[in-house]
Amino acid sequence: MSIRVTLKDGAALEFAPGVTVQEVAAQISKRLEKEALIGEVDGEPRDLSFPINSDAVVHILTFADPRGRDAFRHTSSHILAQAVLRLFPEAKLGIGPAIDSGFYYDFDVPRPFTPEDLVKIEEEMGKIVAADYAIQSFALPRDEAIAFMEERNQPYKVELIQDLPEDAVITFYKQGEFVDLCAGPHLSSTGQVKAFKLLQAAGAYWRGSEKNKMLQRIYGTSFPKKGQLDEYLAQLEEAKRRDHNKLGRELELFTTVDVVGQGLPLLMPKGAKVFQILQRFVEDEEERRGYQITKTPFMAKKDLYEISGHWDHYRDGMFIIGDEDKGDELLALRPMTCPFQFMIYKSKLRSYRDLPLRYSETSTLFRNEASGEMHGLIRLRQFTISEGHIICMPEQLEDEFRKVIDLIDYILDVLGLREDIWFRFSKWDPNDKGKYIDQPEAWEHAQRSMKAILDRLGLDYEEAEGEAAFYGPKLDIQSRNVHGKEDTIITVQIDFALPERFDLSYVDQDGTKKRPLVIHRTSVGCYERTLAMLIEKYAGALPTWLAPVQVRLLPISDAHLEYTAGLLEKLRAGGFRAEVDKRNEKIGYKIREGRLERIPYLLIVGDKEVDEGAVSVRSRKEGDLGPMAFADFMQKLGDEVASRVR
């Protein structure tokens, strides 16, 4: 009797029952046998030693596969934990998952880990890899598993087991003297982790809750080959060089201050100027495309948010003003602008002739983000977005949706961010009743409509269940920062629920009242986040049209100040952002400073330039351009800014 194993390419092989995943890999090719990390049997990840006893679909996973990579790095986290216990026997183990960029493990230890500790831990990990311990799994009933971890004085593992069902069979993995609670799968031995690096230690609350104890988290990464690790570490250095948190402060674009608060950055004059340029660009483009601008309050009574549903579905994320127990009228800072713009729509009777009606607003919003979630300009408690709502008839929905995508595509292209994004169709989770407005039929209709629109637009998108807004499905535009962290930067949502809740209507051609649909959208997303993305994209060297200072004039001596002042006046009259470096410093020093500050053009002025009515031009992109008539330079600069060259 034999079993049939169907491979990824559809080919089928015959084996005796009990064949292992490793043996299947060996039958396919010697190379695959060598590179195999784990298998996927009927969709479930399995160790290479897993026996296959009936017909199955089997995929052999290598480091190139996400699940294979996760197993490799999860094994790496176990090697890390084993090394820590050898050096710090009193350590209590938390969790140690694989993550996109590597792995981490949480430890309860008497003191924080130092850089010197990480060096010693890394050396001990090397010994564990060199020992090439076989990695084996075993299972225990729940009660025995609890007793097993209690004997090892691992209270966090006991807590995790106690959260599992009474009848659960608990799996463990053993390598040498080390045993850890784990569902697996894992590599066959520790010797497969050829290249690894511990990156940093940081604090992390147990189970992510500020109510729990702060543990010490060690981050690391690992690869099958040293060359891959070296390449990744070089990328990390480049990411550090581009990190907007570092560059934004060095270039005096923004700062943060403890007494102001987390998630509340201060935009300095240069950062505020870039913000203003972006805002004007977006608002002008929206107006060109038929949007009408509104200006609405930063807060509203509880009543408004009860109508919209935010009070029920989003209250924990809002800042509430007032104490209901004291009889105060409750107000809340707005987390979004849609309820306000709906009230503007309702200010008079609307006809089908008025639709589509496109409202836009540069909206300052407030969301009560957890302290651990905030990061630089990426995730904030107060931020500003290019918000907009399109109120339209059902038959106008697809055309308006297409126009929104066209607007977003244009803006991202001009900013140079278009190639860095991808699309996610975010749907509701029908099993999570509390998270969403409970109208199943409407949800299914809205999602079918949106999917059909996306398909007809030819968008390449992934689907994500449970990521919808509480009132409707959405198209999320995703991007990653330089450290690989994924974020939603722009959303487009189809809303079937709030028009009903706010009783929005229009008078149709036949004289009857009808219900419109609403598209919620941003065109550039959050301005602060966009600034962060631009800093990282261009390593601080923003395109000339966006640069807070486009030209810096560098007089060689005080004798050239008068001529330089005249040039400055002409530049500013021409609408350019220019300044003069009047410091009594050598010209070489001034040039170096200007280059460090990523200023697009440095104009050097000496005796020859004064005599000839010229400037000596240093371009950030083109290098030393030499002497140039000032009028010619003005023309060159004007052409570059007008065309928004990147």
Secondary structure, 3 states (H helix, E strand, C coil): CCEEEECCCCCEEEECCCEEHHHHHHHHCHHHHHHCCEEEECCEEECCCCEECCCEEEEEECCCCHHHHHHHHHHHHHHHHHHHHHHCCCCEECCCCEECCEEEEEEECCCCCCHHHHHHHHHHHHHHHHHCCEEEEEEEEHHHHHHHHHHCCCHHHHHHHHCCCCCCEEEEEEECCEEEECCCCCCCEHHHCCEEEEEEEEEEEHHHCCCCCEEEEEEEEEECCHHHHHHHHHHHHHHHHHCHHHHHHHCCCEECCCCCCCCCCEECHHHHHHHHHHHHHHHHHHHHCCCEECCCCCEEEHHHHHHHCHHHHCHHHCCEECCHHHCCCCEEECCCCHHHHHHHHCCCCCEHHHCCEEEEEEEEEECCCCHHHCECCCECCEEEEEEEEEEECHHHHHHHHHHHHHHHHHHHHHHCCHHHCEEEEEECCCCCCCCCCCCHHHHHHHHHHHHHHHHHHCCCEEEEECCCECCECEEEEEEECCCCCEEEEEEEEEECCHHHHCCCCEECCCCCEECCEEEEEEEEEEHHHHHHHHHHHCCCCCCCCCCCCCEEEEECCHHHHHHHHHHHHHHHHCCCCEEECCCCCCHHHHHHHHHHCCCCEEEEECHHHHHHCEEEEEECCCEEEEEEEHHHHHHHHHHHHHCCCC
